[in-house]
């Protein structure tokens, strides 16, 4: 069985792993760990925002490409019909 881990799965795994942790509790135990948890949550949120942004851009480019291909196809059909 293929057990290769995809890069997006790592982010989800880390997020699920830290879901039960509370920063206040961690700060009482060790302030540095609380700061690391806070930083990790910020990094995960920024990474997910980046992924969503890239997906939106890619989808827009794909739709634009398909539209241009369709326009070119229609242009070639009109050109063939004119000849």
Buried (B, 14 or more C-beta within 10 A) or exposed (E): EEEEEEEEEEBEEBBEEBEEEEBEEBBEEEEEBBEBBEEBBEEBEEBBEEEEEEEEEEEEEEEEEEEEEEEEEEEEEEEEEEE
